[in-house]
């Protein structure tokens, strides 16, 4: 860690962050007699990934079918004393891949990942006021897939829907990571107020890919200020207002509540001053059509708009026998419109035709650039389109030896492509679980899910739980 720190510039908010930590620790005067509880799991998984020729995998060059094995482990620890608590959530995995790798796949066939999702202390010097200091994942929203209010989600260090499937279909949870922050939560009779500061601890990463960024560049590369208020005055619905400021700005409003004993309604809307989804530059496309070769920095540009809006609505049906069915609709004007999608695929098609005519590898470099951009979006849980219909069904059986299952579908309303997932599991005893499942991507070549080089995957594994 010291070697890494030498290359990083610590920004000005750091002293204030340290001062806040010292002041609160001094006020709390913690009692060090504590009680701890630890839970976790370890497992082994085998999988097969299938690739196909696609705009982002021309001639099967960037991705190939592979067999994969994974060893993984996760541990969660909670310790508490009279006026403080400690929470730790860490995860690690060892991935081995077999078979010929494509240009965009790991060439050595071996990857070792480690991730501290959260590690923070909660100081509860007052019964209504709690202070969290450390690495924390501050999340918002009640949706299974995409929540517009989830302003503080950080890019994932690994593909956010990777090869480790022990937890099932986990759209918003896989490889999720918190940021170094100070958060205060004040609970009153009328509602809850939350305030947080996420300081910029290093210079924001200028690396082209999320995978190349360091941990602090992903989590604390920007200064962010966060506020949220949830009222408890209404009986069935509790509206929640969320705002974020600093290097990025946004605000949103959402509510969730029971319509009946079995039906839950979720509604959220949000606005941001920028979008992480970039578009293909019309100027770069025009230059390419005229025989010029635009640089990588010129191909993808930020979308030109002062604000970007999202709206989501969903219904969830739950029963007493542990069956849950969710249907969610998402609109996002940060997604690519018809003209932007046309420019995207025109650039890809033109580069592939140029390569076919000349055999010059530089033209294939544009397809690799597009593949990297798609990977960056996946690591941010971003989708390229504007309108989606998504469903999720799950039945958890609490009895040992019974079968639990879940399945989900993400459908792009505009280009009719889709992603389908299924997961089956059975807990044979209190400490052993077996599971298997798979996923499939479908759609035309010029569609969101059809453009990818991944066709689908199948997997099976065993997990020890303690």
C-alpha positions in Angstrom: 0.0 0.0 0.0 2.9 2.4 0.7 4.3 1.9 -2.8 0.9 2.8 -4.3 0.6 5.8 -2.1 3.8 7.3 -3.4 2.2 7.7 -6.8 -1.0 9.3 -5.6 -1.7 12.9 -4.8 -3.7 13.3 -1.6 -6.2 16.1 -2.0 -7.2 18.9 0.5 -10.3 17.2 1.9 -8.2 14.6 3.6 -7.2 16.6 6.7 -10.9 17.5 7.4 -11.8 13.9 7.0 -9.2 12.8 9.6 -10.2 15.7 11.9 -13.8 14.6 11.9 -12.8 11.0 12.7 -10.6 12.2 15.6 -13.2 14.5 17.0 -16.0 11.9 17.0 -13.7 9.2 18.4 -12.8 11.5 21.3 -16.5 12.4 22.0 -17.6 8.8 22.0 -15.1 7.6 24.6 -15.8 4.0 23.4 -16.0 1.1 25.8 -13.7 -1.6 24.5 -15.5 -4.6 26.1 -17.2 -6.0 23.0 -19.1 -8.9 21.6 -18.5 -10.2 18.0 -20.3 -12.4 15.6 -18.9 -13.7 12.3 -20.6 -15.3 9.4 -19.4 -16.2 5.9 -19.2 -18.8 3.2 -16.7 -20.6 0.9 -17.3 -22.5 -2.2 -16.2 -24.1 -5.5 -17.8 -23.5 -8.8 -17.4 -24.9 -12.4 -18.8 -23.1 -15.3 -18.8 -22.8 -19.1 -19.1 -19.6 -21.0 -20.2 -19.5 -24.7 -19.1 -16.9 -27.2 -20.4 -16.0 -30.6 -19.4 -13.8 -33.5 -20.9 -10.3 -32.9 -20.1 -6.7 -33.6 -18.0 -6.6 -30.4 -16.5 -10.1 -31.1 -15.8 -10.0 -34.9 -15.0 -13.5 -36.2 -14.8 -14.7 -32.6 -11.5 -12.9 -32.3 -12.1 -11.1 -28.9 -13.9 -13.9 -27.0 -13.9 -17.7 -27.1 -15.8 -20.5 -25.4 -14.1 -21.3 -22.1 -14.4 -23.6 -19.1 -13.9 -21.8 -15.7 -13.3 -22.9 -12.1 -13.7 -20.6 -9.1 -12.7 -20.9 -5.5 -14.2 -18.1 -3.4 -14.8 -17.0 0.2 -16.7 -14.2 1.9 -16.7 -13.2 5.6 -18.8 -10.7 7.5 -18.0 -9.6 11.0 -19.9 -7.4 13.4 -18.6 -6.3 16.8 -20.4 -4.1 19.3 -19.8 -2.4 22.6 -21.8 0.1 24.7 -21.4 3.0 22.3 -19.8 1.8 19.1 -20.1 -1.0 16.5 -17.7 -2.4 13.9 -18.8 -3.9 10.6 -16.5 -5.7 8.1 -17.5 -7.4 4.8 -14.7 -8.9 2.7 -14.6 -11.2 -0.3 -11.9 -13.0 -2.4 -11.8 -15.4 -5.3 -9.4 -17.4 -7.5 -10.5 -17.8 -11.1 -8.9 -20.4 -13.5 -10.0 -20.4 -17.1 -9.2 -23.2 -19.6 -9.2 -23.2 -23.4 -8.0 -20.8 -26.0 -8.6 -17.1 -25.0 -9.6 -14.3 -27.2 -7.9 -10.9 -27.3 -10.2 -9.5 -24.7 -10.0 -12.4 -22.3 -7.2 -13.0 -19.7 -4.3 -14.6 -21.6 -2.7 -16.3 -18.6 -5.9 -18.0 -17.5 -5.5 -17.1 -13.8 -6.9 -14.3 -11.8 -7.0 -13.6 -8.1 -9.4 -11.0 -6.8 -9.8 -9.5 -3.3 -12.3 -6.9 -2.2 -13.2 -5.2 1.1 -16.8 -4.2 0.5 -17.3 -2.4 3.8 -15.2 -1.7 6.9 -16.6 1.0 9.2 -17.2 2.0 12.8 -20.6 3.2 14.0 -20.5 5.6 16.9 -23.9 5.9 18.8 -23.1 8.4 21.5 -26.7 9.5 21.4 -29.7 7.1 20.9 -31.0 9.1 18.0 -27.7 10.0 16.3 -25.4 7.6 14.7 -22.0 8.4 13.0 -20.4 5.9 10.5 -16.7 6.4 9.7 -14.8 4.2 7.3 -15.5 2.4 4.0 -19.3 2.1 3.5 -21.6 1.3 0.7 -24.4 3.9 0.9 -27.2 2.7 -1.3 -30.7 3.9 -2.1 -33.7 2.5 -3.9 -36.0 -0.5 -3.6 -35.7 -1.9 -7.1 -34.2 -5.2 -8.0 -32.5 -4.0 -11.2 -31.8 -0.3 -11.5 -32.7 2.3 -8.8 -32.5 5.9 -10.0 -31.9 7.1 -6.4 -28.7 5.0 -6.1 -26.4 8.0 -6.7 -23.4 6.7 -4.8 -22.7 3.4 -6.5 -19.1 2.9 -7.4 -17.7 1.2 -10.4 -16.9 -2.5 -9.8 -13.3 -3.7 -10.0 -14.5 -6.9 -11.7 -17.3 -7.5 -14.2 -20.4 -6.9 -12.2 -22.1 -10.0 -13.4 -19.1 -12.3 -13.4 -18.6 -16.0 -13.1 -19.3 -16.4 -9.4 -23.0 -17.2 -9.0 -23.4 -18.6 -5.5 -25.7 -15.8 -4.4 -28.0 -16.3 -7.4 -29.1 -13.6 -9.7 -27.7 -10.5 -8.0 -28.0 -7.5 -10.3 -27.2 -4.8 -7.7 -25.0 -6.8 -5.3 -22.2 -8.6 -7.1 -18.8 -7.1 -6.4 -20.4 -4.0 -5.0 -17.9 -1.8 -3.1 -18.3 1.2 -0.7 -16.2 4.4 -0.4 -14.3 6.0 2.4 -16.9 8.3 4.0 -18.2 10.0 7.1 -22.0 9.6 7.5 -24.4 10.9 10.1 -27.9 9.5 10.6 -30.4 11.4 12.8 -33.6 9.6 13.7 -36.7 11.6 14.8 -40.4 11.0 15.2 -41.2 12.7 11.9 -38.4 11.0 9.8 -34.8 10.3 9.2 -32.1 12.7 8.0 -28.8 11.4 6.6 -25.7 13.5 5.7 -22.4 12.1 4.3 -19.1 13.4 3.0 -17.1 11.2 0.6 -13.8 13.0 0.2 -11.5 13.0 -2.8 -8.5 11.1 -1.6 -6.7 10.7 -4.9 -6.8 12.4 -8.3 -9.6 11.2 -10.4 -8.5 8.4 -12.7 -7.8 9.3 -16.3 -7.2 5.6 -17.3 -9.4 4.5 -20.2 -10.8 1.4 -18.4 -12.3 0.9 -15.0 -10.3 -2.4 -14.7 -7.1 -0.3 -14.8 -8.1 2.1 -12.0 -6.8 1.6 -8.4 -9.2 1.1 -5.5 -9.2 4.7 -4.3 -9.6 6.0 -7.9 -12.8 3.9 -8.2 -14.2 4.9 -4.8 -12.7 8.2 -3.8 -11.6 9.8 -7.0 -14.2 12.6 -6.6 -15.5 14.8 -3.8 -19.2 14.0 -3.1 -21.6 15.4 -0.6 -24.8 13.5 0.2 -28.1 14.2 1.9 -31.3 12.2 2.2 -34.5 12.6 4.2 -37.3 10.1 4.6 -40.5 11.1 6.3 -42.4 8.7 8.5 -45.6 10.8 8.8 -47.5 8.8 6.2 -49.0 5.5 7.1 -48.5 3.4 4.0 -45.8 5.3 2.0 -42.7 7.0 3.1 -41.4 9.5 0.5 -37.6 9.8 0.4 -35.6 12.7 -1.0 -32.0 12.2 -2.0 -29.4 14.8 -3.2 -25.7 14.6 -4.1 -23.3 17.4 -4.7 -19.6 18.0 -5.3 -17.9 17.0 -8.6 -21.3 15.4 -9.7 -24.7 16.7 -8.8 -28.1 15.1 -8.7 -31.4 14.9 -6.9 -34.3 12.5 -6.8 -37.5 11.5 -5.1 -39.0 8.0 -4.5 -41.5 6.2 -2.4 -42.4 2.6 -1.6 -45.3 1.0 0.2 -47.9 -1.7 0.4 -51.0 -1.3 -1.8 -52.5 -4.4 -0.2 -51.1 -7.1 2.1 -49.4 -8.7 -1.0 -48.7 -5.9 -3.4 -45.9 -3.4 -3.1 -45.5 -0.3 -5.3 -42.2 1.4 -5.9 -41.7 4.7 -7.8 -38.5 6.7 -8.2 -37.4 9.6 -10.4 -34.0 11.3 -10.5 -32.0 14.0 -12.4 -28.2 14.2 -12.8 -26.0 16.7 -14.4 -23.9 14.2 -16.3 -24.1 10.7 -17.8 -21.5 7.9 -17.6 -22.9 6.6 -20.9 -20.9 8.1 -23.7 -21.9 8.4 -27.4 -19.9 8.0 -30.6 -18.8 11.4 -31.9 -20.6 12.4 -35.1 -17.4 14.3 -36.1 -15.2 11.2 -35.5 -17.6 9.1 -37.7 -17.6 11.7 -40.4 -13.8 11.8 -40.4 -13.6 8.0 -40.6 -15.9 8.0 -43.5 -13.6 10.5 -45.2 -10.6 8.4 -44.8 -9.1 9.9 -41.6 -8.4 7.8 -38.5 -9.8 9.5 -35.3 -7.9 8.9 -32.1 -9.4 6.8 -29.2 -10.1 10.0 -27.3 -12.1 11.4 -30.2 -14.4 8.4 -30.8 -16.4 8.4 -27.5 -17.6 11.7 -26.1 -19.9 12.8 -23.3 -23.5 13.5 -24.2 -24.4 17.1 -24.5 -27.2 17.9 -22.1 -27.5 20.0 -18.9 -29.5 17.3 -17.1 -30.3 13.6 -17.5 -33.4 12.0 -16.2 -34.5 8.6 -15.0 -37.9 7.2 -14.0 -38.7 3.8 -12.7 -41.9 2.1 -11.5 -42.4 -1.4 -10.2 -44.9 -3.8 -8.7 -43.9 -6.6 -6.4 -46.2 -9.4 -5.4 -45.3 -11.5 -2.3 -47.1 -14.5 -0.7 -46.9 -16.3 2.6 -45.2 -19.3 1.0 -42.1 -17.2 0.0 -43.0 -16.5 -3.6 -42.0 -13.1 -4.9 -42.8 -11.7 -8.4 -41.5 -8.3 -9.5 -42.2 -6.3 -12.7 -40.2 -3.1 -13.2 -40.2 -0.4 -15.9 -37.2 1.9 -16.5 -36.9 5.0 -18.7 -33.5 6.9 -18.9 -32.9 9.7 -21.3 -29.2 9.1 -20.8 -29.6 6.0 -23.0 -28.7 6.2 -26.6 -31.4 7.6 -28.9 -32.1 6.2 -32.4 -29.5 8.6 -34.1 -26.9 7.8 -31.4 -27.4 4.1 -31.8 -27.0 4.4 -35.6 -23.7 6.3 -35.2 -22.5 3.6 -32.8 -23.1 0.7 -35.2 -22.1 2.7 -38.3 -18.7 3.2 -36.7 -18.3 -0.5 -35.8 -19.5 -1.7 -39.3 -17.2 0.8 -41.1 -14.1 -0.3 -39.1 -14.9 -4.0 -39.8 -15.3 -3.4 -43.5 -12.0 -1.4 -43.6 -10.3 -4.3 -41.9 -11.8 -6.8 -44.3 -10.6 -4.7 -47.3 -7.1 -3.9 -46.0 -6.1 -6.4 -43.3 -4.7 -3.5 -41.3 -4.9 -4.4 -37.6 -5.5 -0.7 -36.6 -9.1 -1.0 -37.9 -9.7 -3.9 -35.5 -8.5 -1.6 -32.7 -11.7 0.4 -33.0 -13.7 -2.8 -32.2 -11.5 -3.3 -29.1 -12.2 0.3 -28.1 -15.9 -0.4 -28.3 -15.5 -3.6 -26.2 -13.6 -1.7 -23.5 -16.4 0.9 -23.4 -19.0 -1.8 -23.0 -17.0 -3.3 -20.1 -16.8 0.0 -18.4 -20.6 0.3 -18.6 -21.1 -3.2 -17.2 -18.8 -2.4 -14.3 -21.1 0.6 -13.5 -24.3 -1.4 -13.9 -25.3 0.8 -16.8 -27.5 -0.2 -19.7 -27.2 1.4 -23.2 -30.8 1.8 -24.1 -33.6 4.1 -23.1 -36.6 1.9 -22.1 -36.7 -1.5 -20.4 -39.2 -3.9 -19.0 -37.7 -6.3 -16.4 -39.2 -9.2 -14.4 -37.9 -11.2 -11.5 -39.4 -14.3 -9.9 -38.1 -16.0 -6.8 -39.2 -18.7 -4.3 -37.0 -19.3 -1.3 -37.8 -22.5 0.6 -36.7 -22.4 4.2 -36.8 -26.2 4.8 -33.6 -28.1 4.3 -33.4 -30.3 1.3 -36.0 -28.4 -0.7 -35.5 -26.6 -4.0 -35.3 -22.8 -4.2 -35.3 -21.0 -7.5 -35.2 -17.6 -9.2 -35.3 -16.3 -12.7 -35.1 -12.8 -14.3 -35.5 -11.2 -17.8 -34.3 -7.8 -18.9 -36.0 -6.7 -22.1 -34.9 -3.7 -24.2 -38.2 -2.3 -25.5 -36.7 -0.4 -28.4 -34.4 -3.0 -30.0 -36.1 -6.2 -28.6 -32.9 -7.7 -27.2 -32.9 -9.5 -23.9 -30.9 -11.1 -21.1 -32.3 -14.1 -19.3 -31.0 -15.7 -16.1 -32.0 -18.8 -14.0 -30.7 -20.1 -10.7 -31.6 -23.3 -8.7 -30.3 -24.1 -5.2 -30.9 -26.5 -2.4 -29.5 -26.3 1.2 -28.7 -29.9 2.0 -27.9 -29.0 5.7 -27.4 -25.9 7.8 -23.9 -25.6 6.4 -23.9 -27.0 2.8 -25.7 -25.7 -0.3 -25.7 -27.0 -3.9 -26.6 -24.7 -6.8 -26.7 -24.5 -10.6 -27.9 -22.1 -13.2 -27.3 -20.3 -16.4 -27.9 -17.2 -18.5 -28.5 -16.3 -22.1 -28.2 -13.1 -24.2 -30.4 -12.7 -27.3 -31.0 -10.2 -30.0 -30.0 -9.0 -33.4 -26.4 -7.9 -34.1 -27.4 -4.2 -34.0 -29.0 -4.5 -30.5 -27.8 -3.9 -27.0 -27.4 -7.6 -25.9 -26.9 -9.0 -29.4 -23.8 -6.8 -30.0 -21.9 -8.5 -27.2 -19.6 -11.4 -27.8 -21.1 -13.4 -25.0 -23.9 -15.9 -25.8 -24.4 -17.3 -22.4 -23.1 -19.3 -19.5 -23.9 -22.4 -17.4 -22.5 -23.1 -14.0 -22.8 -25.5 -10.9 -21.2 -25.2 -7.5 -21.2 -26.1 -3.8 -21.0 -23.7 -1.0 -20.2 -24.1 2.7 -21.9 -21.7 5.0 -21.0 -20.8 8.6 
